[in-house]
Amino acid sequence: MIRDFSPRLYQQTILGTAASKNTMVVLPTGMGKTALAFLMAAQRLSQYPDSKILMLAPTKPLCEQHVVTLQKHLTIPEEKIVLFTGSVKPEKRAELWKEAAVIVSTPQGLENDAINKRVKLEEVSCLIFDEAHHATGEYAYVWLASYYEKVCRFPRILALTASPGSDMEKIKEVCQNLHIERVEVRTDKDHDVAPYVQKLDVQWEEVDFPEEFKKVQKSLQECRKSKLLEAQTLGHCRSADCTKGELLQLQGALQREISQGERDFAVLRSISLIAEALKVEHGLELLESQGIQQTFDYLKKIQAESLTSKVKAVKNLVMDPKFKEALFLAEEIVNKDIHHPKLARMQGILLEVLREMPDAKIIIFTQFRDSAQAIVGKLDELRISNHVFFGQAKKNGVGFSQKQQKEILEKFSNGGFSVLVATSVAEEGLDIPKVDKVMFYEPVPSAIRAIQRRGRTGRLEKGQVTVLLTKGTRDEAYRWASHHKEKRMYRNLEKLKKEFSFLHEKPKTTLQQFIPRDTVVAVLADHREKNNRIVKELIDLGVSVKTGQLESADYVLSGKVGVELKKVPDFVASIIDGRLLEQVRVLKRSFEKAVLVIEGEEDIYALRKVHANAIRGMLASIVLDFGVPILYTKSPLDTASLLAVMAKREQNKDSDFTYHPAKPRSAREQQEFIVSAFPTIGPLTSRRLLEHFGSVKNLVNASQEDLVALEGIGEKTASLLVEMFEKKYEKK
């Protein structure tokens, strides 16, 4: 089933392991991780001819690359290797799934398809996770792996990454989340990999930190120190020399204390001081590693925010004399047009490279968009052809859609310009052939990110990497942090490979389902709840879940029962903004049995500046005035368990449960209810159709041309409606 490819010895060895055990493969970038994916696909399809292969990758551009590679090397007809992304409609994905042999998908959309039963993971003989280090926390990989292991008749998982992380606990978490039984690690020093590794020449280019910048640095450092000394005096900071990581941990700990009802002045003041220190910390990072213009813009932004912000940390910070001093000094330097010396060094290096190799392809990585724009400006001065490459998020009006990203990368690959100036969006996975040089505008303290950046070059032939570093600044600390983390990562992986019994020797445990397999209990969840952990917990408990657009309630448990869910912070916020009573009123009007569930362990009286009696009054009004009972849960699992019990209890009484919310009472509501049940028609469109045609009868008798004439109704929707109106009802 493989064409135009001869596997290397280490790939054959790894495949031997992966064929019999769930395996995580750690290979240097450019060493053929995707090849292992299609080799594994061929092996499993040969063993299970009627099964499917599912490959997941974090981004659409990466998925598109995989589709091209799989179509090139698998002898399967191209139309049977399909791409699933958010731009493919759910109904279309369901159709494609039926005929496909290999599916490549982003995880979030696939997770939603699995929840709504549009895809059947039990048909998948191999589930492949690319960039597997993402499988932590609530990332979609975690639930999909767990659900797949539960439902599949012949499961096999292959996890691929160049860098699973340096922390042993993080590596273990990834392995446990993906149900890994074996780890296959190869480095460029392994005898079976070394012959294929292209030489990577890494150079560290040091620049001096300008004396003018040091004055701004000193003011910011003194500002930061004063905040931490005060927090230390209050008993909530161990030292004025805490690192950024330590400050973030401290901030999280203080926020947890507040959420648990701790309203002590020292805690509240300390959390404000830590927030101020972190803002100054970011300013220092910009100054030392990026440039004075970026620093000045950031400080000015904080100053502007203070005029309208209600956040005390912002207001207090701009009043600090040292902050004002730093802002004044930064403005003076900007007016003198003094730039960070990295920019001049970068220009010199690029000119040298392009003199030797006029057709060279170069990628420059930087942490910040402002720096990317500054770099582009300097390249334009030298008339070096370039293009900036950002993520999709719009910041200051700039952001690229996935289509634009793809076009930029294709143009770069085809030699349309020499230099790609990219933020972190280009670090991971993208296969750009023959990149001659990669430049880091700053070192990064993450082993994963450093490996990913370096891996953009040296894939097919010798590559060069240059890292710009400012002497005497955090750049030096980041350099060594990344170096030591990377060495620790490989030590931990080797240790893990030898001592893997902590995972694979344990018998697999299966969840004791609350719902017997021969009992169908159904819950309709609002489509906005699809990413809520509760939906996944319900499925694990054996509940059949479907998501849809609900006008009231977050969960419908029967034709009579609707549940509104509020996490504790949202409950308090909805009191403040006045939406809570209206939501309860609509819930009560729509369902014979309306229930409000409040989830969380936070102190409901301590989250916001709301008088306790106001909260008590709201709780009393919901129960006494509206007759809506309030139930409390601690966690998503607790909530899901409660919903499952309620749904089972209700549906045992009422076997005629449907996925529709409660039947409406008035004639107008009944008409809207009928029309909103038609294919692709939601509540808003049903009202527009009834307003236009005047009655259900007129709508049903309308022609396709009449329907298309109404704004918002396309050819496809009109065709589906007419087809359904005219289709003869068939008995079972």
Residue pairs with C-beta under 8 A, 6 or more apart in sequence:
1 41
1 42
1 45
1 46
1 74
1 75
1 76
2 38
2 39
2 42
2 73
2 74
2 75
3 73
3 74
3 75
4 72
4 73
5 35
5 38
5 73
7 15
7 35
7 39
8 32
8 192
8 196
9 192
10 186
10 190
10 192
10 193
11 32
11 35
11 36
11 39
13 184
13 192
14 23
14 25
14 36
14 184
14 186
15 36
15 39
15 40
15 43
17 23
17 182
17 184
18 25
18 36
18 40
18 156
18 158
18 182
18 184
19 40
19 43
19 156
21 181
21 182
21 504
22 155
22 156
22 157
22 158
22 159
22 178
22 179
22 180
22 181
22 182
23 157
23 158
23 159
23 180
23 181
23 182
23 183
23 184
24 132
24 159
24 160
24 161
24 164
24 174
24 175
24 178
24 180
24 182
24 183
24 184
25 33
25 36
25 158
25 159
25 160
25 161
25 184
26 161
26 162
26 163
26 164
26 183
26 184
26 185
26 186
26 493
27 33
27 36
27 160
27 162
27 186
27 193
28 162
28 186
28 187
28 188
28 193
28 197
28 455
29 162
29 451
29 452
29 454
29 455
29 456
29 459
30 198
30 455
30 458
30 459
30 460
31 186
31 193
31 196
31 197
33 130
33 160
33 161
33 162
34 65
34 66
34 69
34 130
34 160
34 431
35 73
36 158
36 160
37 55
37 66
37 70
37 128
37 130
37 158
37 160
38 69
38 70
38 73
38 74
40 53
40 126
40 128
40 156
40 158
41 53
41 55
41 70
41 74
41 102
41 126
41 128
42 74
44 51
44 53
44 125
44 126
44 156
45 51
45 53
45 76
45 101
45 125
47 125
48 125
48 154
51 123
51 124
51 125
51 126
51 154
52 97
52 100
52 101
52 102
52 103
52 123
52 124
52 125
53 101
53 102
53 103
53 124
53 125
53 126
53 128
54 102
54 103
54 105
54 110
54 121
54 124
54 126
54 127
54 128
55 66
55 70
55 102
55 103
55 104
55 105
55 128
55 130
56 104
56 105
56 106
56 107
56 110
56 127
56 128
56 129
56 130
56 141
56 144
57 63
57 66
57 104
57 105
57 106
57 130
57 131
57 429
58 106
58 107
58 130
58 131
58 134
58 428
58 429
59 106
59 402
59 428
59 429
60 85
60 86
60 87
60 106
60 402
61 402
61 405
61 406
61 409
61 430
62 130
62 131
62 428
62 429
62 430
63 83
63 84
63 85
63 104
63 105
63 106
64 83
64 406
65 429
65 430
65 431
66 104
66 130
67 81
67 82
67 83
67 104
70 81
70 102
70 104
71 78
71 81
74 81
74 102
76 101
76 102
79 99
80 99
80 100
80 101
80 102
81 100
81 101
81 102
81 104
82 96
82 100
82 102
82 103
82 104
83 104
83 105
84 93
84 96
84 103
84 104
84 105
84 106
84 109
84 110
84 113
85 105
85 106
85 109
85 402
86 106
86 108
86 109
87 402
88 96
88 109
90 109
90 112
90 113
90 116
90 118
93 109
93 113
93 118
93 119
94 113
94 118
94 119
96 103
97 103
97 113
97 118
97 119
97 120
103 119
107 139
107 140
107 141
107 144
108 140
108 531
110 119
110 140
110 144
111 140
111 143
111 144
112 530
112 547
113 119
114 121
114 144
114 147
115 530
115 535
115 536
115 539
115 545
115 547
116 545
116 546
116 547
117 544
117 546
121 127
121 144
121 147
121 148
121 151
121 152
122 151
122 152
122 153
124 148
124 152
124 155
125 152
125 154
125 155
125 156
126 156
126 157
126 158
127 144
127 145
127 148
127 152
127 155
127 156
127 157
127 158
128 157
128 158
128 159
128 160
129 135
129 141
129 145
129 157
129 158
129 159
129 160
129 178
130 160
130 161
130 429
131 160
131 161
131 428
131 429
132 141
132 159
132 160
132 161
132 164
132 174
132 178
133 161
133 163
133 164
133 165
133 174
133 448
134 141
135 141
135 142
135 145
135 159
135 173
135 174
135 177
135 178
136 142
136 170
136 173
136 174
136 177
138 533
141 177
141 178
142 177
142 178
143 536
145 157
145 177
145 178
145 179
146 177
146 179
146 540
147 536
147 539
147 540
148 155
148 157
149 155
149 157
149 179
149 508
150 510
150 511
150 540
157 178
157 179
157 180
159 174
159 178
159 180
162 451
162 452
162 455
163 447
163 448
163 451
163 452
163 486
163 489
164 170
164 171
164 174
164 448
164 489
164 493
165 171
165 174
165 447
165 448
165 489
166 447
166 448
166 485
166 486
166 488
166 489
166 492
167 488
167 492
168 492
168 495
168 496
171 489
171 492
171 493
171 496
172 496
172 502
172 503
174 180
175 183
175 496
175 503
176 503
179 508
180 503
180 504
181 500
181 503
181 504
182 500
182 504
183 493
183 496
183 497
183 500
184 497
185 490
185 493
185 494
185 497
186 192
186 193
187 193
187 490
188 194
188 197
197 458
198 458
198 459
198 460
198 461
198 462
198 463
199 458
199 462
199 463
200 454
200 457
200 458
200 462
200 463
200 464
200 465
201 462
201 463
201 464
201 465
202 454
202 465
202 466
202 467
203 464
203 465
203 466
203 467
204 466
204 467
204 469
204 479
205 345
205 349
205 466
205 467
205 468
205 469
206 469
206 470
206 471
207 340
207 341
207 342
207 345
207 468
207 469
207 470
207 471
208 341
208 470
208 471
209 217
209 288
209 470
209 471
209 472
209 473
210 338
210 340
210 341
212 292
212 333
212 336
212 338
213 287
213 288
213 292
213 333
213 340
215 329
216 287
216 292
216 295
216 326
216 329
216 330
216 333
217 284
217 287
217 288
219 322
219 323
219 325
219 326
219 329
220 280
220 283
220 284
220 287
220 322
220 323
220 326
221 284
222 322
223 280
223 317
223 320
223 322
223 323
223 326
224 277
224 280
224 281
224 284
225 240
226 320
226 322
227 273
227 274
227 276
227 277
227 280
228 237
228 239
228 240
228 241
228 242
228 273
228 274
228 277
229 240
230 269
230 273
231 237
231 269
231 270
231 273
231 274
231 277
232 238
232 239
232 240
234 266
234 269
234 270
234 273
235 266
235 270
236 250
236 254
236 266
236 267
236 270
236 274
237 250
237 270
237 273
237 274
238 246
242 250
244 278
244 281
244 285
247 274
247 277
247 278
247 281
248 278
250 274
251 271
251 274
251 275
251 278
254 267
254 270
254 271
254 274
255 271
257 267
258 267
258 268
258 271
258 606
259 602
259 603
259 606
259 607
260 601
260 602
260 603
260 606
261 602
261 603
261 605
261 606
262 606
263 606
272 312
272 313
272 316
273 313
275 311
275 313
276 313
276 316
276 317
276 320
279 302
279 313
279 314
279 317
280 317
280 323
282 298
283 295
283 298
283 299
283 326
284 474
285 474
286 294
286 295
286 298
286 368
287 295
287 330
288 470
288 473
288 474
288 475
289 367
289 441
289 442
289 470
289 473
289 474
289 475
289 478
290 340
290 366
290 367
290 368
290 370
290 371
290 374
290 441
290 442
291 339
291 340
291 342
291 343
291 371
291 374
292 330
292 333
292 334
292 338
292 339
292 340
293 334
293 339
293 370
293 374
294 368
294 370
294 371
294 374
295 330
296 327
296 330
296 331
296 333
296 334
297 370
299 323
299 326
299 327
299 330
300 327
302 314
302 317
302 318
303 318
303 327
305 314
306 314
306 315
306 317
306 318
309 315
317 323
318 324
339 374
340 470
341 470
342 441
342 442
342 468
342 470
343 374
343 375
343 378
345 468
346 364
346 375
346 378
346 439
346 441
346 468
347 378
347 379
347 381
347 382
349 439
349 466
350 362
350 379
350 382
350 384
350 419
350 439
351 382
353 360
353 362
353 436
353 437
353 464
354 360
354 384
354 418
357 436
359 415
359 418
360 418
360 436
360 437
361 412
361 413
361 415
361 418
361 420
361 432
361 434
361 435
361 436
361 437
362 418
362 419
362 420
362 435
362 436
362 437
362 438
362 439
363 419
363 420
363 422
363 426
363 432
363 435
363 437
363 438
363 439
363 456
363 457
364 375
364 419
364 420
364 421
364 422
364 438
364 439
364 441
365 422
365 423
365 424
365 426
365 427
365 438
365 439
365 440
365 441
365 453
366 372
366 375
366 421
366 422
366 423
366 441
366 442
367 423
367 424
367 441
367 442
367 444
368 423
369 390
369 395
369 396
369 398
369 423
371 441
372 388
372 390
372 421
372 422
372 423
373 388
375 421
375 441
376 386
376 388
376 421
379 386
379 419
379 421
380 386
384 418
384 419
385 416
385 417
385 418
385 419
386 417
386 418
386 419
386 420
386 421
387 408
387 411
387 412
387 416
387 417
387 419
387 420
387 421
388 421
388 422
389 400
389 405
389 408
389 409
389 420
389 421
389 422
389 423
389 425
389 426
390 398
390 399
390 400
390 422
390 423
390 425
391 399
391 400
391 423
391 424
391 425
392 399
392 400
392 401
392 402
392 405
393 399
400 408
405 425
408 420
409 420
409 430
409 432
411 417
412 420
412 432
413 432
413 433
420 426
420 432
424 449
426 456
427 449
427 452
427 453
427 456
428 452
429 452
430 456
431 459
432 456
433 459
433 460
434 459
434 460
434 461
435 456
435 457
435 459
435 463
436 457
436 463
436 464
437 457
437 463
437 464
437 465
437 466
438 453
438 454
438 456
438 457
438 463
438 464
438 465
438 466
439 465
439 466
439 467
439 468
440 453
440 465
440 466
440 467
440 468
441 468
442 468
442 469
442 475
442 478
443 450
443 467
443 469
443 475
443 478
443 479
443 482
444 450
444 453
444 478
444 482
445 477
445 478
445 481
445 482
445 485
446 482
446 485
447 482
447 485
447 486
447 488
447 489
449 482
450 482
450 486
451 486
453 465
454 465
457 463
457 464
457 465
458 465
467 479
468 475
469 475
469 476
469 479
470 476
511 540
511 541
513 540
513 541
513 542
514 541
514 542
514 641
514 644
514 645
514 648
515 521
515 541
515 542
515 543
515 644
515 648
516 542
517 542
519 542
519 648
520 544
521 542
521 543
521 544
521 644
521 647
521 648
521 651
522 543
522 544
522 545
522 546
522 647
522 651
522 657
522 659
523 538
523 543
523 544
523 545
523 546
523 555
523 556
523 557
523 643
523 644
523 647
524 545
524 546
524 547
524 548
524 550
524 555
524 556
524 659
524 660
524 661
525 532
525 534
525 535
525 538
525 545
525 546
525 547
525 548
525 554
525 555
526 547
526 548
526 549
526 550
526 553
526 554
526 555
527 547
527 548
527 549
527 550
528 554
529 535
529 547
529 554
529 555
529 565
530 547
532 636
533 636
533 637
533 640
534 565
534 636
534 639
534 640
534 643
535 545
535 547
537 636
537 637
537 639
537 640
537 641
538 545
538 640
538 643
538 644
539 545
540 640
541 640
541 641
541 644
542 644
543 640
543 643
543 644
543 647
546 659
548 659
549 682
549 683
550 556
550 661
551 586
551 590
551 661
551 683
552 562
552 564
552 583
552 586
552 587
552 589
552 590
552 591
552 661
553 562
553 563
553 564
553 587
553 590
553 591
553 594
553 661
554 563
554 564
554 565
555 562
555 563
555 565
555 643
556 562
556 563
556 591
556 659
556 660
556 661
556 662
557 563
557 643
557 646
557 647
557 650
557 651
558 647
558 650
558 651
558 653
558 654
558 657
559 654
559 656
559 657
559 658
559 660
559 662
559 663
560 591
560 592
560 593
560 650
560 654
560 662
561 591
561 592
561 593
561 594
561 595
561 646
561 647
561 650
562 587
562 590
562 591
562 593
562 594
562 595
562 661
562 662
563 594
563 595
563 596
563 597
563 643
563 646
564 583
564 584
564 587
564 594
564 595
564 596
564 597
565 597
565 599
565 639
566 574
566 580
566 596
566 597
566 598
566 599
567 598
567 599
567 600
568 598
568 599
568 600
568 601
568 602
568 604
568 607
569 600
569 602
569 607
571 580
571 598
571 604
572 604
572 607
572 608
572 610
572 615
573 608
574 580
574 583
575 610
575 614
575 615
575 618
576 608
576 610
580 618
581 618
581 621
584 594
584 596
584 622
584 626
584 628
585 626
587 594
587 596
587 628
588 594
588 626
588 627
588 628
590 661
590 662
590 664
591 661
591 662
592 662
594 626
594 628
595 628
595 629
595 630
595 631
595 646
596 622
596 628
596 629
596 630
596 631
597 630
597 631
597 632
597 633
597 639
597 642
597 643
598 604
598 630
598 631
598 632
598 633
599 632
599 633
599 634
599 635
599 636
599 638
599 639
600 634
601 634
601 635
604 615
605 612
605 615
619 630
622 628
622 630
623 629
623 630
631 642
633 639
633 642
650 657
651 657
660 673
660 677
663 670
663 673
664 670
664 672
664 673
671 690
671 695
671 696
672 683
672 686
672 687
672 690
674 696
675 681
675 686
675 689
675 690
675 696
675 699
676 682
676 683
676 685
676 686
678 686
678 721
678 724
679 717
679 720
679 721
679 724
680 716
680 717
680 720
681 689
681 717
681 721
685 712
685 713
688 710
688 711
688 712
689 699
689 710
689 713
690 696
690 699
692 710
693 699
693 702
693 706
700 725
703 722
704 715
704 718
704 719
704 722
707 713
707 717
707 718
707 721
707 722
708 714
708 715
708 718
